[in-house]
């Protein structure tokens, strides 16, 4: 009985799995598509509801989704650059809110449409014409790798997060794919908070830093990137956070880690 229940859970989890990005590793990107990496909340449209990465329904108002298609879509709930906290606040509410008028569903794939990305991109542009709350993330065909890194510089200079590149022959996979890559000035990763360290000096009475455990069980300290509100209400022990870093040291821990946010738990 336990085995059957586990099997059902695994099947359900796979149905809700989304395609994830891999890290760029000096691949030849000529002919690929590039776009800005939006810093929003990931969502899929299943034809009836907007669903989070954890498989939960967002409390999206009817006015937001009434003109959405029956076709399954993958994308990001987003407003503008440097607005993640506001986006997360709106999308985490348990009841529909007029605040959703600030959001748009920026789509970048159609999971059940078994065509390559070049064809899907044109199809998505047609779909977006039917709803004022759907936008297609603008894609540009890449001539060479230098063009991608010039675009990355422009995005970062404007306060953006990074760049995503997609193989034109990409077919949707419910897992991490080597056909869709992220490129950033800094790398990012996730870790589990295992200790809250008290602050000293100007941070007296507040959180000073946190100890964080990597998937390989190595523990390191993060002391920068926190707003005053974060230091007053720090992440809880056991929570997963996202951080950025320059590279790994010889001891295989992050060099210059900077806190970004608590992972979306919707």
C-alpha positions as CSV (number, residue, x, y, z in Angstrom):
1,X,0.0,0.0,0.0
2,X,2.8,2.4,0.9
3,X,4.6,1.6,-2.4
4,X,1.4,2.4,-4.4
5,X,1.0,5.7,-2.5
6,X,4.6,6.6,-3.2
7,X,4.2,5.7,-6.9
8,X,1.1,8.0,-7.1
9,X,3.0,10.8,-5.4
10,X,6.0,10.4,-7.8
11,X,3.7,10.5,-10.9
12,X,1.8,13.5,-9.6
13,X,5.1,15.3,-8.9
14,X,6.4,14.6,-12.4
15,X,3.1,16.0,-13.9
16,X,3.8,19.3,-12.1
17,X,7.5,19.4,-12.9
18,X,8.6,22.3,-15.0
19,X,11.6,22.6,-17.3
20,X,14.6,24.1,-15.4
21,X,17.6,26.0,-16.7
22,X,21.1,24.7,-16.8
23,X,24.3,26.8,-16.4
24,X,26.0,28.2,-19.5
25,X,29.4,26.3,-20.0
26,X,30.9,28.0,-23.1
27,X,28.5,26.4,-25.6
28,X,28.3,27.8,-29.1
29,X,25.1,29.8,-29.1
30,X,24.9,30.8,-32.7
31,X,21.4,30.5,-34.0
32,X,19.9,30.2,-30.5
33,X,17.3,32.6,-29.0
34,X,18.2,35.0,-26.2
35,X,15.9,36.9,-23.8
36,X,16.1,38.7,-20.5
37,X,15.8,36.4,-17.5
38,X,12.9,37.9,-15.5
39,X,12.9,37.9,-11.7
40,X,9.3,37.0,-11.1
41,X,7.3,34.1,-9.8
42,X,7.2,30.9,-12.0
43,X,3.8,29.7,-13.0
44,X,2.1,27.3,-15.4
45,X,-1.4,27.6,-16.9
46,X,-3.1,24.2,-17.1
47,X,-6.1,25.4,-19.2
48,X,-8.1,26.2,-16.1
49,X,-5.8,27.5,-13.3
50,X,-2.4,29.1,-12.7
51,X,-0.3,26.6,-10.9
52,X,2.9,27.2,-8.8
53,X,6.1,25.1,-9.0
54,X,4.8,23.2,-5.9
55,X,1.6,22.3,-7.7
56,X,-0.6,24.8,-5.8
57,X,-3.2,27.0,-7.4
58,X,-2.7,30.7,-7.4
59,X,-5.7,32.7,-6.3
60,X,-5.8,34.6,-9.6
61,X,-8.9,36.7,-10.1
62,X,-11.3,35.7,-13.0
63,X,-10.6,39.0,-14.7
64,X,-6.9,38.0,-15.0
65,X,-7.4,34.6,-16.6
66,X,-10.8,34.9,-18.4
67,X,-9.2,35.2,-21.8
68,X,-6.5,32.7,-21.3
69,X,-6.4,29.7,-23.8
70,X,-7.1,26.0,-23.0
71,X,-3.5,25.3,-24.1
72,X,-1.0,24.7,-21.3
73,X,1.5,27.6,-20.9
74,X,4.7,28.1,-18.9
75,X,5.9,31.5,-17.8
76,X,6.6,34.0,-15.1
77,X,4.2,36.3,-13.2
78,X,6.0,39.6,-13.4
79,X,5.7,43.4,-13.1
80,X,9.0,45.1,-13.6
81,X,12.7,44.9,-12.7
82,X,13.6,44.9,-9.0
83,X,10.0,44.2,-7.8
84,X,10.2,40.6,-6.7
85,X,9.0,41.2,-3.2
86,X,5.8,43.0,-4.5
87,X,5.2,40.2,-7.0
88,X,5.6,37.5,-4.3
89,X,3.3,39.4,-2.0
90,X,0.5,39.6,-4.6
91,X,0.8,36.0,-5.8
92,X,1.0,34.5,-2.3
93,X,-2.4,35.9,-1.2
94,X,-5.0,33.1,-0.6
95,X,-7.9,35.1,-2.0
96,X,-8.3,36.9,-5.4
97,X,-7.1,40.5,-5.3
98,X,-7.3,43.6,-7.5
99,X,-3.5,43.9,-7.1
100,X,-3.3,41.2,-9.8
101,X,-3.9,44.1,-12.2
102,X,-0.2,45.0,-11.7
103,X,0.9,41.6,-13.0
104,X,1.2,40.0,-16.4
105,X,1.8,36.4,-17.3
106,X,5.0,36.5,-19.4
107,X,5.1,33.2,-21.3
108,X,8.1,31.5,-22.7
109,X,6.9,28.0,-23.6
110,X,4.0,25.7,-24.4
111,X,4.7,22.3,-22.6
112,X,2.2,20.2,-24.5
113,X,2.8,21.7,-28.0
114,X,5.3,19.2,-29.4
115,X,7.1,21.5,-31.8
116,X,10.5,23.1,-31.6
117,X,10.9,26.5,-30.0
118,X,11.1,28.4,-33.2
119,X,7.5,27.3,-34.1
120,X,6.2,27.7,-30.6
121,X,7.5,31.3,-30.3
122,X,5.3,32.3,-33.3
123,X,2.3,30.4,-31.8
124,X,2.7,32.1,-28.4
125,X,2.7,35.6,-30.0
126,X,-0.7,34.7,-31.6
127,X,-2.0,33.5,-28.2
128,X,-0.9,36.7,-26.4
129,X,-3.2,38.8,-28.6
130,X,-6.3,37.4,-26.9
131,X,-5.5,38.6,-23.4
132,X,-4.2,41.9,-22.1
133,X,-2.6,39.9,-19.2
134,X,-0.5,37.7,-21.4
135,X,2.8,38.8,-22.8
136,X,5.4,36.8,-24.7
137,X,9.0,37.3,-23.5
138,X,10.8,38.9,-26.4
139,X,13.3,36.6,-28.1
140,X,16.2,37.6,-30.3
141,X,18.1,35.2,-32.6
142,X,21.7,35.1,-31.7
143,X,24.5,35.7,-34.3
144,X,27.4,34.8,-32.0
145,X,28.4,34.5,-28.3
146,X,29.8,38.0,-28.2
147,X,26.3,39.4,-29.0
148,X,24.9,37.5,-26.0
149,X,27.4,38.9,-23.6
150,X,26.8,42.4,-24.9
151,X,23.1,41.9,-24.3
152,X,23.9,40.6,-20.8
153,X,25.9,43.8,-20.0
154,X,22.9,45.9,-21.1
155,X,20.4,43.9,-19.0
156,X,22.6,44.1,-15.9
157,X,23.3,47.8,-16.4
158,X,19.5,48.4,-16.5
159,X,19.0,46.5,-13.2
160,X,18.1,43.1,-14.8
161,X,19.0,39.7,-13.5
162,X,20.6,38.0,-16.5
163,X,20.0,36.3,-19.8
164,X,18.3,33.0,-20.9
165,X,19.3,31.3,-24.2
166,X,17.2,28.6,-25.9
167,X,18.1,26.1,-28.5
168,X,15.8,26.7,-31.5
169,X,15.2,22.9,-31.6
170,X,14.2,22.8,-27.9
171,X,11.4,20.4,-27.1
172,X,9.8,20.9,-23.6
173,X,11.2,18.5,-20.9
174,X,9.8,18.2,-17.4
175,X,13.3,18.4,-15.9
176,X,16.5,20.4,-16.0
177,X,17.5,20.8,-19.7
178,X,20.8,21.5,-21.4
179,X,18.8,23.1,-24.3
180,X,17.9,26.2,-22.2
181,X,20.7,28.0,-20.3
182,X,21.0,30.9,-17.9
183,X,23.9,33.4,-18.1
184,X,24.6,35.8,-15.3
185,X,27.4,37.9,-14.0
186,X,27.2,36.0,-10.7
187,X,26.1,32.4,-10.2
188,X,23.2,31.6,-7.9
189,X,22.2,28.6,-5.8
190,X,20.1,27.6,-2.8
191,X,21.0,26.5,0.7
192,X,19.3,25.6,4.0
193,X,19.5,28.0,6.9
194,X,21.0,26.1,9.9
195,X,21.9,29.0,12.3
196,X,21.1,32.7,12.9
197,X,24.1,34.7,14.2
198,X,23.5,37.9,16.2
199,X,24.7,41.2,14.9
200,X,27.4,43.4,16.4
201,X,28.1,47.1,16.2
202,X,25.5,48.8,13.9
203,X,23.6,45.5,13.8
204,X,23.4,45.1,17.5
205,X,20.1,43.5,18.4
206,X,19.5,42.4,14.8
207,X,20.6,39.4,12.8
208,X,24.3,39.7,11.8
209,X,24.6,36.7,9.5
210,X,23.4,33.2,8.8
211,X,25.0,29.8,8.5
212,X,23.8,27.9,5.5
213,X,24.1,24.3,4.5
214,X,24.7,23.3,0.9
215,X,23.3,20.1,-0.7
216,X,26.8,18.6,-0.2
217,X,26.3,19.3,3.6
218,X,29.1,21.9,3.7
219,X,28.2,24.9,5.8
220,X,29.2,28.5,5.1
221,X,28.3,32.0,6.3
222,X,26.3,34.7,4.5
223,X,26.4,38.2,6.0
224,X,25.6,40.6,3.1
225,X,22.7,41.3,0.9
226,X,20.2,41.6,3.8
227,X,17.9,44.6,4.1
228,X,17.1,46.1,7.5
229,X,13.7,44.4,7.4
230,X,15.5,41.0,6.7
231,X,17.8,41.6,9.7
232,X,14.7,42.4,11.9
233,X,12.9,39.3,10.6
234,X,15.5,36.9,9.4
235,X,14.9,33.6,7.6
236,X,13.9,30.8,9.9
237,X,16.1,27.8,10.5
238,X,15.2,25.1,8.0
239,X,14.1,27.6,5.3
240,X,15.7,27.4,1.9
241,X,17.2,30.7,0.6
242,X,18.6,31.8,-2.7
243,X,22.0,33.5,-2.8
244,X,24.5,34.6,-5.4
245,X,28.2,34.1,-5.4
246,X,31.3,34.7,-7.6
247,X,32.7,31.1,-7.7
248,X,33.6,28.2,-5.4
249,X,36.8,28.3,-3.3
250,X,39.3,25.4,-3.2
251,X,37.2,24.1,-0.2
252,X,34.2,24.0,-2.5
253,X,32.2,26.7,-0.6
254,X,30.8,29.9,-2.2
255,X,33.2,32.9,-2.5
256,X,31.5,36.3,-1.7
257,X,28.0,34.9,-1.1
258,X,25.2,37.5,-1.1
259,X,21.6,36.8,0.2
260,X,18.9,37.3,-2.5
261,X,15.7,36.0,-1.0
262,X,13.8,33.2,0.8
263,X,12.8,30.7,-1.8
264,X,9.2,30.9,-3.1
265,X,7.2,28.4,-1.0
266,X,3.9,28.8,-2.7
